[in-house]
């Protein structure tokens, strides 16, 4: 990674334009985006795992259970874009992450009696929060990038999104596995066969998933705090605004 960074910074036409991080506003905004993605995609990964592993849902039933989140996100995306033009990105991120935090808090209380209808409200909250802030934050990143490097921002943010998504999944799986093992050891559950291990994992799954969701909740609350420091763009001359609209349209 260190060698890659050095080579990219020296290259005239790098694969990833790392020079955009010289902009403090851009660097701070993309860090907020990483926090946002950690929470969103962590929940998108973790909740289906709970439904399938702890509740025994099939793939189709899991997908149908999660459908309200996708629907809420689709409805809120155009609203988020409209509000971004009016009020900027700060309060969209704060409100959006607050909704996601509320959803994660409810996810942390899941147990073996949790049904699909119990998750409708938190799923709608998570989808609404996602729809409110994802596209406005992407547009905000483009505006905060240095103008001579703005055409290279999309490839950088896309690559970093993949890295953060992978990091979120790896981190949460590690935490979940650790919590499962710790809970089994703390309760002194005897394990003499693979069947015993499966029963033990099922017995401690709600507690382990709940603790993992609590970690995500802490990260989301930190994201809300950081979102308060996002700065709205100052008004620019009409020609600069036209150029920015063209660039945003290309994005």
N, C-alpha and C positions, 0 to 999 in steps of 0.2 A: 504493500500500500504506500509506504514512504517513497519507494522508487517510482511508483506510478505517479504520485503527486509531483515529484520533482520533474519528471519527464513532461508531464502535462503543462506545468507552468513554464517550461522552457520552449515548448513547441509553438510554432506560429499558428498551426491549425490543429489544436488538440482534439481528442475524442470527446472530452468533457471540459468545458470552459470553466476552470476553477477560479479564474481571475474575478468572477462576479462576486466572490466572497470578500473582496476588498470593500464592498459597500456594506456598511454596518447595518443599515436598514434591511437590506436583502438578507444578510446572514441571520439577523434576529428573526425575520419573518419566516425563513425556511426552517429555523429551529422550532418555531411554534408549529409549523406544518408537520414536522416530524413527531412532535408530541401528540398532535391531533391524530395522525395516522396510527401511531402506536396504540392509542385507545380504540379507535374505530375498527381497525383491522384485527386487533387483538380480540375484540368482542365478536367480530364476524367469524373468527376462527373458533373461539372458545365455546360460545353458546351451542353451536351445532354438535361439538364434541360432547357436551353435557347431555344434550337430548338423545344422542345416539348411544353413548357409552353407559350413562347412568339411568336414563329413562327407557332405553330400548327402542327408540324411534327408528324407523327406516329412513332411507335417504329421501324418498318422496314426501313422507310425512314431515320430515325436518324442513324441507324446502317450503312446503305449504305453511308451516308454522312461522317461518321467517318472512313470508311474503309481505305482511304489513310494513315491515321496515323498508323494503324496496319501494313500495307504493308511496309511503310518506316521503321518502327521499326524492322520488320523481316529482311529487307535487310541490315540494318546498324549493327545488332548485331554481325555477324561474322567479320565485318570490325572493330568494336570496340574491339573484342577479339584479333584480329591480331595487332592492334595498341597498345593495352595494353602491349603486349610482347615487343614492340619496344620502346615505349616512357613513359610507366608508366601511372598512372591514372590521374595525375594533369590536363593536358591539355585536356584530354577527358571530364572531369567534367566541366572545364571552357567552352570549346566549346559547349558541350552538353547543359549546362544550358543557355548559350547565345542563342542557337537556341530555347530552350523552352521559354526564356524571350521574344524573338522576336515574337513567336507565341502568347504568352499571351497578349503582347502589341496590336497585331492585334485583338485578341478576345475582348479587352476592347473597341473596336470601333464598335461592332456589333449593329445593330438597326433592326427595323421592316421590312426593305427592304433587309436584308442579306439573300442570297441564298446559297445553298450548294456549288456552284462553287466558291463563294467568300471565302470559308474556306479551299480550297484545299491547298494553299501554307502554311498557318499557321499549318494545320494539318500535312503536310509533315515535316515541321520544328520541330514540337513537337515530332513526331514519330522518326525522325532521331536523335534528341537529346537524347531521351529515349534509343534508341538502342545503341548509342555510349557509354553511361556511366553506365547503370544499371549493367550489368554483370561484367565489369571491376571493379566497385566499390565494388561489392560483393566479388570478388577475392582478392581485396586489403584488405578488412576487415579480411579475413581469414589469410592473410600473416602478418597482424599487431597484431593479437591475440597472447597471450603467447603460446608457443609451447605445453605446457602440458595441455592447455585448448582448443586447436583449434578444437577438435572433438565436442565440445559443442556449438560452435559459431552459427552453422546453426539454431538450435532450438531457440536460443536467438534472432537472427536477424529476423527470420520468425515471432516470437511472437510480436516483436517490430514493425514490418511492419504493422501488423494488427492494433496495437494501434494507430500508426501515421496516417494510412489511415482513421480510424474512427474519430480521432481528426481533421483531415483536413476537412472531410465532415461536422462534427458538427460545426466547426468554421466558415466555409464558408456559411453554411445555416443560421447561426445566423447573420452574417454580411449582407447577402442578405436580410433576413427578416427585419432587422433594416433599411436598405437603402430603401426598399419598403415603409415601414411605414413612414419614414422621408420624402420621396419624396411626398407621398400622402398628408401628413400634410402641407408641404411647398407650395404645389400647391392649397391647399384648395379645393380639389376635393370632392364634396358632395357624401355621401354614405348613401343611404336610404334602400338598399336591397342587397341581395347576388349578384344580377346581376350587381349592381353599383360597388360593391367591385371587381368583376371580371374585369370589364371594367377599373377601376382605376389601378389595378395591371398590366393590359396589357399596359396601357399608360405609366407607370413609369418603366416597366421591363427593357428596354434597358439601361436606366440610372443606375438602381440598379445593373444590371449584370456588367456594365462597371466599376462601382466603386469597386465591389467585385474583378474583375479581376485586378484592380490596386493594391489592397492589395497583391494579389498573385505575381504580378510583382515585388513589393518591396522585398518580401521574396526571389524570384528567384535571384534578383540582389545581395542580401546579400549572397546567396549561391555561386554565381560566385566569390565573394571576398574571401570567406572561402576556395573555391576550390584551390585558388592560394597557399595555405599553406599546401596542401597535399604533403607528402614527398614520393619520390620513394625509394624502397628498395635498400640497398647497395648490391653489389655482394657478394654472399655467396659461401662457399665451395661446391663442386659438390655433396657431400653426403647430405648436408642440402637441396640443390636444389631438389634432387631426392625425399626426404621425403615430401617436400612441394608440388611437382607435384602429388604424390600419394594422399595426403590429399585433394588437390584441385579436383582431379578426383573423390574422394568419395563424395565431396560436390556437 
